[in-house]
Amino acid sequence: MAILTIRDALNQALREELLRDENVFIMGEEVAEYDGAYKVTRGLWKEFGSKRVIDTPITELGFAAVGVGAAMAGLRPVIEFMTWNFSILAADQIINHAAKMLYMSGGQFKVPIVFRGPNGSAYQVSSQHSHALEAMYANFPGLKVVMPSTPADAKGLLKSAIRDDNPVIFMEQERMYGIKGEVPEDEDFTIPLGVADIKREGTDCTIVARSMTVPLALDAAEKMKNEFDVSVEVIDPRTIKPLDTATIVNSVKKTNRLVIVEESHAFASVGAEISHSVIENAFDYLDAPIRRISTAEAPMPYAKNLEAAALPDVNKIITAVKEVCYL
Amino acid sequence: MAKTATTGKAAGEKSNGQENSSAESRRESALALEALEILQADYEKRRKSQLEAIKTLDKKLLREMLYQMVLGRKFEEKCAEVYRMGKIGGFCHLYIGQEAIAIGSIMALEPDDMVITSYRDHVQAMVKGISPEAVMAELYGKIGGCVKGKGGSMHMFSAEHQFYGGHGIVGGQIGVGTGMAFAAKYKGTGRVTLCFFGEAAVNQGIFHESLNMAQLWKLPVIYICENNQYGMGTSQERAMSTRNIAKKAESYEMANEFVDGMDVLAVRDATLRAIKRAREESLPTLLEVRAYRYMGHSMSDPGNYRTREEIAKYQQRDPIKLFEGSLREAGIFNDEDFAEIEREAATAVEKAVEFADSSPLPPESELLTDVYA
């Protein structure tokens, strides 16, 4: 297996799918001649040309709409948002059109489209470029929401998302583009949507983390083992919707303790949904209240110290794990 | 024959007794009536040549055009009637008065061409090929509806007939239609897209974003702005800094035309020119088609914002009457032909109602199907 960054794993997935299916095209701001704002589409315009890799004006609502219409008429668009924060301009097309089209048309018009880009915070990019939006999109029937945390997952899930006949919200994380890992080279390597992955097995406490918080949770788990001899299981749902509730519930039935770590704000979050599922399905197994680590309930500040204080980190996770373990 | 075919009641004729007498309203009404006079003056100028041209058109086509207009009118009148009986729920936006636009434009297309429109979609759906039965059953929320009772009045769709829906977010379909045209060009199908919207949608960002991309990327799309002069209860005068919508296309260097939306042949001619441009040069066009809706914005709109005089004046220049007059004068059809067309349309509407009445409700199992493919 090759060692790739998440950036290059995504690039490889896009390239393979462009090669595999001529109905696949990429569209977004700076995706072509500039090679992508975060270089995820590097080299693709040179290889596939302006028909398949298309620079757009700064017109998020407009090019999201073009993607929806093109998907209804038989293409498989991959629409890049430079950050998911800009997708809010396009929310009408994603939510009112893409998500509802199949249903409104009585099953006649599929919208096989992927909307992708970085979600959540980066490095001091402040309030309007740092929001983690997965809870909002996960609320709409008709959408799938995917959030990979490793290069292999990024590649396998993106390929599945492009092949899926539904609109898929594919959320990356700018801080993670450089993370390296092993990636299978098989061109038909895919990871099914809706299947969680146990990133570390354990027996004493479950952490459910996603995207940027997965490496933090793994770090915390290692420290808990070394410093307190607590065995932590780390679960990455990978797909937020559909959510693999069974894997999470089964883990909690084993460990009897749950900490949820997420980059989004806590109120009405995916973590709240996970917490509800566990209470509903494993109430009698819980030995401690469920704890959540989320981003502070404020817009993201610019100052480095304030930004760090707002976000989940390893120490916050360790504190929560110790709490649920009564240490 | 026009007697029953053109009796579409003015917007809340009864409740309209309370005419809005504000200076603002009088000014708006004066503008609407002035626009009507300009349309009529232009029409009189081209009438002679149109009468000659009409004789060169296929008689079967002319008959079908008139039939579709009468059917559309009668269908919508029936909708109003059964809506008041509680057979149709939710919102219901009627097309009465605007028939020349759907018939003039959609009937200029090839069957494979694509159409997308707003929530005022019953007549467009039928002209594109969806049966009156399937449209009426959809309005009734029955399983026999064209989307199995899941969409209702605002969301008629048919993949078979390449009808990409009625859409409920003002302007949203302008962007989707642009994407359909993008797909046609990408695949090289040669198909064109007709994309309908009202004049109020022109104030949405998506209109401008779409026109920019369509001209920039040379997409085979025809934007048809059905300017019925009122966005719900707000006149164009109160909502737009300029009355000239066609001219907005010039900001994007896009071809455009102002069209008399009560003259079905004028709509057809303008659409044919736009289709040629789309198919042969892969270029978009914006058509501003001036029209007038006789009914309120929806069935729940009493229509107090327009004067009775304004509505009555527009009804005198009814698109069906106008077309019939030309057909009669050109010696193509006589009163007997008109009566026969009217009977056929009435029968089709009755059949649609019978079908809708007898179609079962969607089974509850439909609730959770078609959410994901």
Chai-1 contact restraints between the chains, C-beta under 6 A:
chainA,res_idxA,chainB,res_idxB,connection_type,confidence,min_distance_angstrom,max_distance_angstrom,comment,restraint_id
A,T59,B,E209,contact,1.0,0.0,6.0,A-B,restraint_1
A,L61,B,I206,contact,1.0,0.0,6.0,A-B,restraint_2
A,L61,B,E209,contact,1.0,0.0,6.0,A-B,restraint_3
A,G62,B,G175,contact,1.0,0.0,6.0,A-B,restraint_4
A,G62,B,E209,contact,1.0,0.0,6.0,A-B,restraint_5
A,G62,B,S210,contact,1.0,0.0,6.0,A-B,restraint_6
A,G62,B,M213,contact,1.0,0.0,6.0,A-B,restraint_7
A,A65,B,G175,contact,1.0,0.0,6.0,A-B,restraint_8
A,A65,B,V176,contact,1.0,0.0,6.0,A-B,restraint_9
A,A65,B,G179,contact,1.0,0.0,6.0,A-B,restraint_10
A,V66,B,T178,contact,1.0,0.0,6.0,A-B,restraint_11
A,V66,B,G179,contact,1.0,0.0,6.0,A-B,restraint_12
A,V66,B,F182,contact,1.0,0.0,6.0,A-B,restraint_13
A,V68,B,V176,contact,1.0,0.0,6.0,A-B,restraint_14
A,V68,B,G179,contact,1.0,0.0,6.0,A-B,restraint_15
A,G69,B,V176,contact,1.0,0.0,6.0,A-B,restraint_16
A,G69,B,G179,contact,1.0,0.0,6.0,A-B,restraint_17
A,G69,B,M180,contact,1.0,0.0,6.0,A-B,restraint_18
A,A70,B,G179,contact,1.0,0.0,6.0,A-B,restraint_19
A,A70,B,F182,contact,1.0,0.0,6.0,A-B,restraint_20
A,A70,B,A183,contact,1.0,0.0,6.0,A-B,restraint_21
A,A73,B,M180,contact,1.0,0.0,6.0,A-B,restraint_22
A,A73,B,A183,contact,1.0,0.0,6.0,A-B,restraint_23
A,G74,B,A183,contact,1.0,0.0,6.0,A-B,restraint_24
A,L75,B,A183,contact,1.0,0.0,6.0,A-B,restraint_25
A,D92,B,I169,contact,1.0,0.0,6.0,A-B,restraint_26
A,D92,B,G172,contact,1.0,0.0,6.0,A-B,restraint_27
A,N96,B,I169,contact,1.0,0.0,6.0,A-B,restraint_28
A,H97,B,G172,contact,1.0,0.0,6.0,A-B,restraint_29
A,L102,B,D370,contact,1.0,0.0,6.0,A-B,restraint_30
A,L102,B,A373,contact,1.0,0.0,6.0,A-B,restraint_31
A,Y103,B,D370,contact,1.0,0.0,6.0,A-B,restraint_32
A,Y103,B,V371,contact,1.0,0.0,6.0,A-B,restraint_33
A,M104,B,G151,contact,1.0,0.0,6.0,A-B,restraint_34
A,M104,B,H155,contact,1.0,0.0,6.0,A-B,restraint_35
A,S105,B,V147,contact,1.0,0.0,6.0,A-B,restraint_36
A,S105,B,F157,contact,1.0,0.0,6.0,A-B,restraint_37
A,G106,B,V147,contact,1.0,0.0,6.0,A-B,restraint_38
A,G106,B,K148,contact,1.0,0.0,6.0,A-B,restraint_39
A,G106,B,K150,contact,1.0,0.0,6.0,A-B,restraint_40
A,G107,B,D370,contact,1.0,0.0,6.0,A-B,restraint_41
A,Q108,B,F157,contact,1.0,0.0,6.0,A-B,restraint_42
A,Q108,B,A159,contact,1.0,0.0,6.0,A-B,restraint_43
A,K110,B,A373,contact,1.0,0.0,6.0,A-B,restraint_44
A,P141,B,V371,contact,1.0,0.0,6.0,A-B,restraint_45
A,G142,B,V371,contact,1.0,0.0,6.0,A-B,restraint_46
A,D165,B,A373,contact,1.0,0.0,6.0,A-B,restraint_47
A,N166,B,Y372,contact,1.0,0.0,6.0,A-B,restraint_48
A,N166,B,A373,contact,1.0,0.0,6.0,A-B,restraint_49
